[in-house]
């Protein structure tokens, strides 16, 4: 991805009437961003402590009981309905008149990376002991996202047989051939062996992503 993620735990914005902060990195290239299918946690408050009510357009907005309230506001969970811009309108409780608005754009959760145990893609596998793959959010994007690998294919360079397949993240069915390729490489029968995994991964937004990862022996 070409977007630059600003690695800050809490972002704070000051406008004439309100304070607004975000629990995780939700600002990309100076644009306030929400992620579809993700529990976007935000704090809303007023600079002078005045009471307010919130109205969300194109999203659900609920008070977040898992985070402690601050002196100037409270934490909320904001979930967009779809990939449409979202507005959160701050309203006076008595007059029901809006006195400020915060606008967001909505994006897809960034794709995860595939790990073979603790080893990230692109690295050499020296010991073939780990039998599981994992999908993890990039370290450059500190969103707390849970991923699930639903199926995988494995291709070993130099072998013309059909790709090996499996469900879930257990790659035990491919380890036998991978170990044979490792033995051949040690014996000098092959060089620069590449192991490619094509994984189908589902995140909290419910979408299936096709993620590839290549490791060397």
Beta strands, then each sheet from edge to edge (+ up, - down):
strand 1: 11-14
strand 2: 18-22
strand 3: 27-28
strand 4: 31-35
strand 5: 40-46
strand 6: 53-57
strand 7: 59-63
strand 8: 73-80
strand 9: 86-91
strand 10: 98-107
strand 11: 113-116
strand 12: 119-120
strand 13: 133-136
strand 14: 148-156
strand 15: 164-167
strand 16: 194-202
strand 17: 208-216
sheet 1: 1+ 2- 5+ 8- 7+
sheet 2: 3+ 4- 10- 9+ 6-
sheet 3: 12+ 11- 13+
sheet 4: 15+ 14- 16+ 17-
end
